[in-house]
Amino acid sequence: MAEFPNNDFRHDSNSEHMLRVNMCITGMAAHPEVEFRGDLVDKMTTHRDDIEALESQHADEWGDEQAATAFTNLCEDALTQKLSAARYMVQSMIEEEEIAPVKANDLRREFGVEASKPRDRDGMIALGKKMITTNARYVDEGSSYALPEDFFEDLSTKTYALEAAVSAHDVELNERLSVGAAKEAERDRGDVLLSNAFNWLCALYGEDAYILLDFGFVPTSQIVTPGQPEPGTPEWPGPASFEANYLGKKIVELVYGGVVGAVSGTIRRKDEEEDWAEIISGLPMDDENRVPFRDTKLDPGEYNYEFIPFNEANEEGIPSYSMVVVPE
């Protein structure tokens, strides 16, 4: 039986692509009589090595980004608590010392607590810096409105820690996206090489020649009818266990389980006004690498999430759904 149901190799999963490329390289070595034009054999071998290296690098970048995400979330949680405590200190000073309303409003404005809490990390960092600068000025002036310096030193540490973590996360994200783009470009190049090899073989032997099997292609008579399962192929399983949990601070954690036969997963989101939109794909499904995904910076409202598993043939499995409400 053929390794593949058809010759639509542009829709192969990455693992199928690599299998087909390796079979093609093996076929080229076993059939020197084919005499492919140019340096196609060398190009195919170089492509295999390059895409394997990019796959490994992409996996490393994914791990680095996940680690950076987890650390950034910890820094955000720490700063959130510190900013809340600073707000309380300012308000407590105003109430305990019975500061006049005009001066009280000035203090709230100068410490940045006259408005609602920041809705994103940039706003949190800006507020932290504003509080630090204001209190440092009061300390220099010997003002009675200065708050404990030790507290604000710790606030400064947590503010700049989050700023550095956000910056480092952006670097890791860009690196992963860059490697992903390079991998996609290399995959496109590989599809062209496979197409050249397939067309050359068909020109020499015809589209139903059994020699195609040695190169990772399928003779016409063995192509599986679209929409019909290949004999002996089990029904594509699903759905995965899937749960959306609101963690606070505009963050929703999405926990998904494994599915037999699935190699990756995609999450889509839909709010009350928008259509479904993909927010992440390529999520690992193996137990070792599977971790919850966090959807951040969400506005208040009701969100529906869909998790779709994919098998090696890049076929969609049965989706699963979960809903969560992000409060005001």
C-alpha positions, 0 to 999 in steps of 0.5 A, spaced: 500 500 500 502 506 498 505 511 504 500 517 501 493 517 499 495 521 493 500 526 490 497 532 493 504 533 496 503 541 497 498 539 503 502 534 506 503 535 514 511 537 515 512 530 517 509 527 511 513 532 507 519 529 510 517 522 509 516 524 502 522 527 501 526 522 504 523 517 500 525 521 493 532 521 495 532 514 497 529 513 490 534 517 486 540 513 489 536 506 487 534 509 480 540 512 477 538 511 470 532 516 471 538 521 470 534 527 473 536 534 470 541 539 473 543 538 480 536 536 483 539 530 487 543 535 491 538 540 492 533 535 495 538 533 500 540 540 502 533 541 503 532 535 507 538 537 511 536 545 512 528 543 514 530 538 519 535 544 522 529 549 522 524 544 525 529 543 531 530 550 531 523 552 531 522 547 537 527 550 541 524 557 539 517 555 541 520 552 548 524 559 549 517 563 548 513 559 552 518 560 558 518 567 557 511 567 557 511 564 564 516 569 566 512 575 564 506 573 567 509 572 574 512 579 573 505 582 571 502 578 577 508 581 582 507 588 579 499 588 579 499 586 587 505 592 588 501 597 584 494 595 588 498 596 595 501 603 592 494 605 591 492 603 598 497 607 601 496 613 597 488 613 599 490 611 606 495 617 607 489 622 604 484 619 609 488 618 615 491 625 615 484 628 613 488 632 607 483 637 604 480 635 597 483 640 593 490 637 595 487 630 595 486 630 588 493 633 586 496 627 590 492 622 586 493 625 580 501 626 581 501 618 584 497 616 578 491 613 582 486 618 580 484 614 574 482 606 573 487 601 574 491 600 567 488 595 562 495 592 559 502 591 561 504 598 558 499 602 562 502 598 568 509 599 567 507 607 566 504 607 572 509 604 576 514 609 573 510 615 575 509 613 582 516 612 583 518 619 580 513 622 584 515 619 591 522 620 589 521 628 588 517 628 595 523 625 598 528 630 595 523 635 597 522 633 604 515 633 603 510 630 608 507 626 603 513 622 601 511 614 602 516 609 605 522 609 600 523 601 601 516 600 599 518 604 592 525 601 591 521 594 591 516 597 586 521 600 582 524 593 582 518 590 580 516 595 575 523 594 571 522 587 571 516 587 568 518 592 562 525 587 561 520 581 561 516 584 556 522 586 552 525 579 552 518 576 551 517 580 544 524 578 542 523 570 543 516 571 539 520 575 534 525 569 533 520 564 533 516 567 528 522 569 524 524 561 524 517 559 522 517 564 516 524 561 514 521 554 515 515 555 511 519 558 505 524 552 505 517 548 505 515 551 499 522 550 496 521 543 497 514 542 494 517 545 488 523 540 488 518 534 489 514 537 483 520 537 479 521 530 481 514 528 480 513 531 473 520 528 470 518 521 473 511 522 469 514 524 463 519 518 463 514 513 465 507 515 466 502 517 471 501 510 473 508 507 473 509 503 479 516 506 480 513 512 483 512 508 489 520 508 490 520 516 490 514 517 495 509 518 489 502 514 488 500 511 481 494 513 479 490 507 480 492 507 487 490 514 489 484 514 494 478 517 492 477 524 495 472 523 501 473 516 502 477 513 508 483 509 506 482 501 507 484 500 514 485 507 516 481 508 523 476 513 524 479 520 526 478 521 533 476 527 538 474 531 541 480 533 546 478 535 553 478 543 553 477 548 558 477 556 559 478 559 565 479 566 567 485 568 571 483 575 572 487 581 570 484 580 563 487 573 562 484 567 560 487 560 561 486 555 555 487 547 558 487 542 552 488 534 553 491 530 548 488 526 543 490 519 540 493 520 533 493 528 533 500 531 532 498 539 533 492 543 535 489 550 533 485 555 538 480 559 535 476 565 539 469 568 538 467 574 542 460 577 542 461 581 535 466 578 531 467 572 527 471 566 529 479 568 528 485 563 529 489 566 535 494 560 535 496 554 531 501 548 532 500 547 539 504 541 541 499 535 543 504 530 546 504 529 554 511 532 554 510 539 551 503 540 552 502 546 556 496 551 557 495 557 553 494 564 555 490 569 552 491 576 554 489 583 554 482 581 553 476 586 554 471 585 558 465 580 555 463 573 553 468 569 549 467 562 546 473 558 544 474 552 539 480 547 540 481 543 533 486 537 533 490 535 527 493 529 525 499 528 521 495 529 514 493 536 517 486 533 517 481 537 522 479 532 528 472 533 532 473 540 535 471 542 542 468 548 545 469 552 551 466 559 554 468 564 559 466 571 561 471 576 562 468 581 567 469 589 568 
